[in-house]
Each structure stands twice: as C-alpha cells, then as structure tokens.
Amino acid sequence: MYDKFLKQILVDESFCKLESVVNAIKSIRISKRISDNICDIIKQYGNSGFIVTDVNLAPLLNKVVFNSVAHFIIPRWSCASQKLVELIKEKSRDSDVLVSFGSGTINDICKYVSYITNKRYISFPTAPSMNGYVSSNASIVLNNGHKKSLQAHLPEAIYIDVDIIVNAPQRLIISGFADFICRSTVQADWLLSHLLLGSEYTELPFLISKRSENALINDYLGLIKHDEYSIMLLMQALLLSGLGMFIVGGSQSASQGEHMIASTIELLQDDMHFFHGELIGVSMSTMTCLQHRILKSVPRFYPTLINDEDIKQCFHMQYTQEYCDILAQKFINQQKADYLNSLIKDKWSFIVEKITEKTLSDILLKDMLVNIGCPNKPEHIGWNISQYSKAIEFAFITRSRFTFLDIAHHGRFAIVEDM
C-alpha cells in the first residue's frame, strides 16, 4: 500500500533496466514505527553512528537513542549553511556513518557532509516536504549568503516511518505538495529551452512520476485531513521526483523559473521564516500565469534592458559578479533578438502545442494551492505586489537556464498581472 507507485517502476519497461534507479528504489524501506529500531539499523552500516536532528524532532526519538549514539541537535530555524556543514563535519569526525533524522535542512547537511568526508549515509525522513531525499545534490547556503546546489550522493538507504510522515506538521505537507506539483511549470520551461534553443532534454524524469502525479491530483484534498493514503502518496511522488533528478544528473527536471523566483525572494528577504515549498507555491502561481499568457501570444524579442549597475542596486554586493557574468551570457543585442524572432516565427506554433500537452492548466494549479491553504500570492509571504514585481524582474539572471522569464524580459511582458 505504502510503496505501490515505487514498485510499479520496478516492472516498467522504461525504468526496470536502469540499474541505478532500481537499486535506489530497493534501498527505500517503508514501515510503521521503523524509527523505533534506529539503533539496530545504524549498526548495519557502521560501528559508530552520528545522528543529526533538530529541536522539534528530537522528542520523536527515545532518550535511549541519544544515550547510545553520538548526535547533534540543530537549533530552531537553522538553514543548511556552510557554517553548519563545517560544524557537523567536525562533530562527526570520529563516526563512520551519518544518520539524518529530519527533512530538507538536515538531509542536505548530512548528504553533503557524508559526501565530502567519504562516510556512509542513511536517511530517516520525517516529513513529505521536499523532493531531495533521493537526489544526489545538496542545497547549501554558502558563507556569502548564496544558496548553491552542490554535488553530493544518495543515501545508502532511506527508512520511512509511516506514523511520523503522516503526522508531520501541516505546513510541511503543504510545502511538499507545492514542491512536487510545480512539475508543470518546470517542464514547460525546460521544454521551451529544448524546442526553441536545442538544449538537452529528456522525458524520463517526468514519466517516472506521472502515475503518482495523476493519483495525487485526484486525492490531494486528503493532505489537509491527514489522510494516510494521500500523504504516503505524496511521499512516493516526492521520492520519484527526486529519482528524476538522479536520472538527469542535475536539478533541471525539478527546478526552473519558479525556483529562480523563489531564490530571488530568499536572497532579498532578511529573516525568512517560510518553508521552501511555501515560496514555491507563490512563485509557481506567478510562473504558470506568465507561461499561459505568453503561450497565448506570439512573443517578439527585444534587446536586454538591464545592466550591471541595475544588478548592483538590486542585490547585495556579494552576488553581483556572479549575476553580472550570467547576464553577459544571456545578454541579447538587436542581432540576437532578430535571430530569436526568426526562430519564434518558424517554431512557435509547434512549441505552444507541445508545451500545452505536457502542462496543467493555470486554473487547476491555482485552485489546488488555494484549496489546501498553500501560499500563492506575494502578500502570503509578506511582500506587496510592487516590491515583488520589481524584485522578480531580476530573477532571470540568477541562473543560466533559459525559461519563460527570459521571454518575459525580452518580450516586454509584465511578469506579474492579476494574482
């Protein structure tokens, strides 16, 4: 029951011959109260375990665990920072296996520390809040304040305690739903880049989670009722989304324009106390509306408007050089604009058809977010429309990926209209 969609992949002709995917799925154990056996499980992987958890989650483990296994308890509202990475690296130096008991922040830290120290790593997820449990990347906030997706590795095994997952905080469950269902805006952006510019693209990461997505759309309202089936369905969908990134070898299948907007907001907002998926709910709402508006038109490219000085005024100085470098790569003069307009003329009808086939309607996406109480407007995360609109005009230069944000800037589309 709890792994129906994971097991389907093992007999799917598209994936059953991909040994790495099969092995990753076989490394996932799902059971009720499995975390009660955490000490015995750790002994299967090493002589000296080191558990990383946080102040909210520590009470879920028996005190005997902390008396038996070395550990570190992360303070409230910590992020996966370079500073915390160095601290955990030092604290766990005498251990041979790292154990994450938590969700996004804790998994990113343990995944990365175990990778750079060549230690074994196992994961006990505590919430269906994000798709990174089966990803080989880790999102780490560097000392300059910039969040980077860094190379790491998969856990050797993932132990999912059904009771803990089903009773996760409501905000984390909703965040996980947003982080998964943004598949639609992600695929639209990635497919646009492929069809217009010829960038690499594959359907595999979307096919692997397609069945679970369809089932989740039918049962998503169960998430706000703490329905066991719906929440475990979301957990499987997130694991499969993570496997999609593993197949690709990067985050292209799970992170495009909506994540660029969310990252921009994080950079410019001090003391951010919203979860990643809550920001994605807002940025995804922005992107799906923008994408559908552009697809209903025939865009025309004009030269890039912003320059290095504009970037310096918008962002903190430590990000300036990186974003100026990306701007230099993406900069469009009149000659490039003319070339892109010729591509639009030849390809746009086909692009609209193909992207429309693969994406969910903007109305459906918005309705689902509203119905489960997920933030979907700037004011839901403490921004007014004017601030938000001005800030996200710069989102397209925060990553080198080509998305509908690039068309919006160079086609003179307002990114934000009615939300």
N, C-alpha and C positions, 0 to 999 in steps of 0.2 A: 504493500500500500504506500509506504513512505518513499519508495525508490522506483516507482512504476516508470517514470519518464527517463530515468537514468538507465534502467535495464533495457528499455526499448532501443537505446543507442547501440547496445552490445550486439543486437541482431539486425541492425540497419545496415544495408549493403554499402551505404556511403561512408560509414564510420567503422564497421567491425574489423576492417583490415588495417586501420590506423592504430598500430600497436601502442603508441604513446597515449592516445585517447582512451583505449580500452584499459590500459594499466591505471590511468588516472581515476577512471570510474570505479575500478575494482578496489582502489585504495580508500574509497568512501564507505564508512560504516555508519548505519543509521539505526538507532535503537532507543527505547525508553530507558532513562536512568543510566545511560552508559558512562556518564561522568563520575558515577559512584565508584567506578573501577579505575580511576585515572592513575593511581599509584602503580597498580599492576600493569596497566597499559604502558606506562613510561618505561618500566623495566624491560619491556620487549625491544626497546630501541637504544638503550644505553645504560651505563652504570650510574650515571649522575645526571638527573634531570634538573631543569630550571624552568619554573612556571612563571609566565608573565600574565598578569591580570590587572584589573583596576579596582578602585574602592567600591564601586557599585556591584561588581561581580564576585568579589572575594567571598561574601557571605553565602554564595551558592555552593561553595566547596566546604567539605568537612574540615574542622580545625586539625584533624589528624593529618590531612594532606600537607598543610603548612608546617606541621611539626616534622614531617618525613622528607619533604622535598624543598630544596632551595627555591627561593621565589623573589619576585619584586612586584609590588603593588603600585600601579601608576595613579597619581593624583587625579582628581576630577577635572574635566575639561582640558586634558592634555591632548596634544596632537602628535602625529608621528614625525617628530622633529629629528634633525641631525644630532642635536644635543642629547635627546633621549636614546637615540641609537648608540651613541658612544657610551652612555651610562650603562645600558643593558649589556653592551659588549664587555665592559669592564666587570660588571657584577656577575656575569655568567662565564667568566674566563675558565673556571675550573670544572665546568659542566660539559657533557658531550652530547646532550640533546636539549633543544629548546622546545618549550611547550607553550603555545598561545592559548589562553582561555579568555576569549573575548571576540570582538568583531573587528571593524575596519582598522582603527589605530593600532590595536595590539597585534593583529595579524601582519600588518605592514612592517611593524618594527621587528617582530620575530622572523618573518620571512627574509628580511634584508640582513639582519644581524647574523642569522644562521648561514646565509649565503656568503657573506664576506669573511666569516670565520671558519667556513667549511664544517659546520656542525650539522647533525641530523635535526630534523624539524617536524613536529606533528602539531595538528591544529584541532582545537575544540571550539567550533563556532558557537556563539551564544545568541545570535540574532540574525534573521534573514534580511540584513540591512544593506548589503552590497554584493557585487559580483566578483570580488577579488580573492575569495578563498581558494579558487583553483587557478588563479592567474600566476604567471611567473614574473610579474612586475610588482614593484612596491612603490607606493606614493609617499615620498618623504619630503618634508619641508626643510630645505637647506638653511644654513645659518644666515643667508641673506634674505630669508623670508619667502623664497620662491619654492613652490611645490613642484617636484620633479618625479616623473615615473622612471624608476631605476631598475636595472636588471637584477632579478633575484632568482628564486627557484620555487618549484611546487613543494608543498609538504609531502613527506613520505606517506602520510595517512591523515585522513580527516574523520574525526569522531563526532557525530551529530547526535546530541541528546534531544530527543523529540520534546520532552517535557520543558526543557529550557528554551528551545526555539519557539514553541507555541506560546509560552508565557513571557516572551520578550516585550519590552516597552512598545506601546502602540506607535510612537513616533519613529522608532527604528524599523518597524514592519512597513509603515507607510513609505519611509525613505527607501527601503529595498524595492518596493513596487515601482517607485519613480526611477530608480537606477536601472531597473530591468526594462520597463516599458518604453524608455527613451530609445530602445532599439529602432523604432520607426524613424525618428529624426536622424539618428546615427547612420542608418542605411541610406537614407535619402542623400545625405552629404557625401558619403563615401562613393555611392553610385554616381552622383553628379561628377565628382572628380575623375572617376574612371571613364565615363561616357564622353565627357567634354574634353578632358586633357590626356586621357590614356593612362592614368595612374593604375597601379596594381590593385586588384580587387578579387575577392572570392565569395561565393555564396555560402560556403561551408559553415562559417560561424553562425549564420542566421538559420540555416537548415537544422543545425543540431538542437536549437531551442524552439523551433517552430511549433511542435506539438504542445509543449508546455505553455507557450505563449497563448495559443488558442484556448487551452483549458483554463488558463488564468483569467483571460478576458471574460470567460463565462462565469467564473466563480470569485472574482476579485472582491466582491462585497463581503465575502466571508472573512476577509482580512480584518475588518473593523469589528467583527463579532468574535474574534479569537477562535475562529473555526479551525480545528486541527488540519482538516484536509486542505483547506485553502492556503494556510500558512506553510505547510510542508510542500505544497505545490509551488509556492513562491520560492521556497528554499531550493528546490530542484531546478527551477528556471534560472535562478542566480548562479548555481553551480555550472549549469550548461552554458550560460553566457560567459562565465569565466573560462570554461574549456574552449569556447570560441576564440578568446584572446590567445590562449595557449596554442591553438592551431595556427593562428595568423603569425604568432611570434611578436605581437605588439598589441596596442590598445585600439587599433583602427576600427574594429568591429563593435566597440563599446563606448567610444569617446570621440565626438566630433564637435560641431558648433555649439551644442548645448553645454558641453563640458568646458569649452573655451569661455563662454559667457559666465558660467559658474566660477571658474578660476579667476576671471577678472574681478568679479564681485568679492571673492575671498581676499584678493590682493588689496583691494581698496577699502575693505571694511575692517576696522580695528575691532578686536574683541568679538569675533564671530562665534555665536553660540547656537548656530543652526547646523543640523547634520547635512552631510554631503547630499543625500538624496532629496532633502528639502529644498536645497538650492537648485538641484536638477529639476525638480517639479516646476519651479519658476522659469528656469532657462529653457526647458523643453517646451513649455507653453509659448514662450517667445518664438522659438525656432519653428515649431510646427505651423504657427500662424504666418510667419515670414515665408517659409517654404511654399505653402499653398498659395500665398499671394503672388510670389514670383512665378510659380508654375502656371498660374492663370494668365500671365502676361508673356510678352516676348522681350526679355531684358536686352538692354544695349549698354555696352561697356564704355566708360569714360575714364580719363586718366586718374590716378590716385590723388586724393585730396590732402591727406595728412602728411606731415613731415617729421623729422627727428625732434624738432622743437615742441611740436604738439605732444609727442610721446613723453618728453621730459616733463611737461606740465601735468600730464595725466597720472603718470606712475612715479613711484618712489625712484630715486636715482639709481638704486642698485639693479633695477630691472632694465634700465634704459638701453644699455649697449646690446643686450640680447634681443630686445624688441626692435631696435633700430636695424639690427642685422636681418631679422625676419622681414621687416618692411622692405629692405633693399632687395631681398629675394622675390618678394611679392609685388614690388613696385610696377605699375603699369603706366607706360607713356602712351602717346597717341598711336604710335606704330603697333604696339602690343594690343591696344584696345581695338584697333581696326582688324587685327588678326583674329582676336577672340570674337568679334562681331561676325566675322565670316564663318567661324565655327558654329556660332549660335544659329546663323541663317540656315546652315546645312543640317544641323543635328537636333535643333530644339524640339521639334515635334516628337521625335523618337525618344529623346531624353524625358520629356513630360510623360509619355506613355509608360516607359519602363519604371520610372520612379513612382508614379501613381499606382502601378501594380503591386509595388512592394511596401507601401506605407499605409498606416492607419489614418483615418480622417482626423483633421484637427478638432472637429466637434467631439468625436469619440474620446480622443485623448484628454481633452479639457474636461469633459463630463466625468470621466473616471477619476481624475485628480480631485475634482470638486466633491464627488460622492464619497470619497474615502477621507476627505479632510486634509489633503496634501496642499502645502503652499503652492500657489500657481500664479500669483501676482506679486509685483515688486513690494507692495506695501506689506505683504505677508512676511517678508524678511527684513522689514524696517527701512525700505528705500521708497522714496517718492518717484513718480514716473519721470520727472525731469532729470533727477540725479541718475536714475537707472539708464535712461535713454542715452545720456551723454557718455556714461562710462562704457556701455557695451558697444558704442561706435568703434572702440579701440580693440574689441575682443578678437577681431580677425588677424591682428598682428601678434597675438600671443603664442601661436603655433604655426608651423609651416604648412599645415594641411589646408587644402582648398575646399571651402564649404560655401553654403548659401550666404554666409556672412560676407564673403568676398564679392559675391554678386551684388549684395545689398549696398556695400560701399561704392563699388564701381558702377553700379547701375542707378545710383541715387535713390534707393528705396529707404524709407524710414524703417528701421528695424522694429520699432515698437509702434503699433497702432492701438486699436481698442483691445484691451485685455479683460 
